[in-house]
């Protein structure tokens, strides 16, 4: 939320999450046969993260992974994938929102909270 620079309102707090999927040994492998990697996938609406924000998100998430694992070498084995959902491809509550609709929903919520 900080990197996307959205306000701390329920619309964003309730729809920003982390999902941890722990795989069994041997379930992940690169072409060389190594499976000691971490993959972090960030899903965000298209166009929200400019280049500076992309760099910041990747750096910070990599640092978090290595720090939580207490293994600085994990930073070199952490893949951060930024995936942008297409316009209308971000669904909340059964509705596929466009960027303009998300912004309008946020404005409505901010109007209720101020």
C-alpha positions in Angstrom: 0.0 0.0 0.0 2.9 2.3 0.8 4.5 1.8 -2.6 1.2 2.2 -4.4 0.6 5.3 -2.3 -3.0 4.5 -1.6 -4.8 5.8 1.5 -5.2 3.5 4.5 -8.9 2.9 4.0 -10.8 -0.4 4.2 -11.1 -0.7 0.4 -7.3 -1.1 0.2 -6.5 -2.6 3.7 -9.1 -5.4 3.2 -7.8 -6.2 -0.3 -4.0 -6.0 0.2 -2.7 -9.3 1.5 0.2 -11.8 1.5 -0.3 -15.4 0.8 2.5 -17.9 1.8 2.6 -21.2 0.0 5.1 -23.5 1.5 6.1 -26.3 -1.0 7.4 -29.7 -0.2 11.0 -30.4 -0.9 11.6 -31.1 -4.5 8.4 -29.3 -5.7 10.4 -26.4 -7.1 13.4 -26.5 -9.3 15.3 -24.2 -11.7 16.9 -25.7 -14.9 20.1 -26.4 -13.0 18.1 -28.5 -10.5 18.3 -26.1 -7.5 15.1 -25.7 -5.5 16.3 -23.3 -2.8 14.4 -20.2 -4.1 11.6 -18.0 -2.9 9.1 -16.5 -5.2 7.1 -13.4 -4.3 4.4 -12.3 -6.6 2.9 -8.9 -6.5 -0.5 -8.3 -8.2 -1.4 -4.7 -8.8 -3.6 -2.8 -11.2 -1.9 -1.8 -14.4 0.2 1.4 -14.3 0.2 1.8 -10.5 3.9 1.2 -10.1 6.3 3.4 -12.0 9.9 2.3 -12.4 11.1 3.8 -9.1 8.2 2.1 -7.3 9.0 -1.2 -9.0 12.6 -1.0 -7.9 11.5 -0.1 -4.4 9.0 -2.9 -4.1 11.4 -5.5 -5.4 14.2 -4.3 -3.1 12.1 -4.1 0.0 10.3 -7.5 -0.5 13.7 -9.2 -1.1 15.1 -7.6 2.1 12.0 -8.8 4.1 12.4 -12.4 2.8 16.1 -12.6 3.7 15.6 -10.9 7.1 12.7 -13.2 8.1 14.6 -16.3 7.0 17.7 -15.0 8.8 19.7 -15.8 5.7 21.2 -12.9 3.8 22.2 -15.3 0.9 18.5 -15.8 0.2 18.3 -12.3 -1.3 20.2 -13.7 -4.3 17.6 -16.5 -4.6 14.5 -14.5 -4.2 12.4 -13.8 -7.3 9.9 -11.0 -7.1 7.4 -11.0 -10.0 5.3 -7.9 -10.5 2.1 -8.8 -12.3 -0.2 -6.0 -13.5 -3.8 -6.9 -13.9 -5.3 -5.5 -17.1 -7.9 -2.7 -17.0 -11.0 -4.3 -15.6 -9.0 -7.3 -14.4 -9.0 -6.5 -10.6 -12.1 -8.1 -9.1 -13.4 -7.3 -5.6 -16.8 -8.4 -4.3 -17.8 -9.9 -7.6 -17.1 -6.8 -9.7 -14.2 -6.4 -12.2 -13.0 -2.9 -11.5 -11.4 -0.5 -13.8 -8.8 1.9 -12.5 -11.3 4.7 -12.6 -13.9 2.6 -10.7 -11.3 1.8 -8.0 -10.4 5.5 -7.7 -14.2 6.4 -7.4 -14.8 3.8 -4.8 -11.8 5.1 -2.8 -13.1 8.7 -3.1 -16.5 7.6 -1.9 -15.0 5.8 1.1 -12.8 8.8 1.9 -15.9 11.0 1.9 -17.4 8.7 4.5 -14.3 8.6 6.7 -13.4 12.3 6.8 
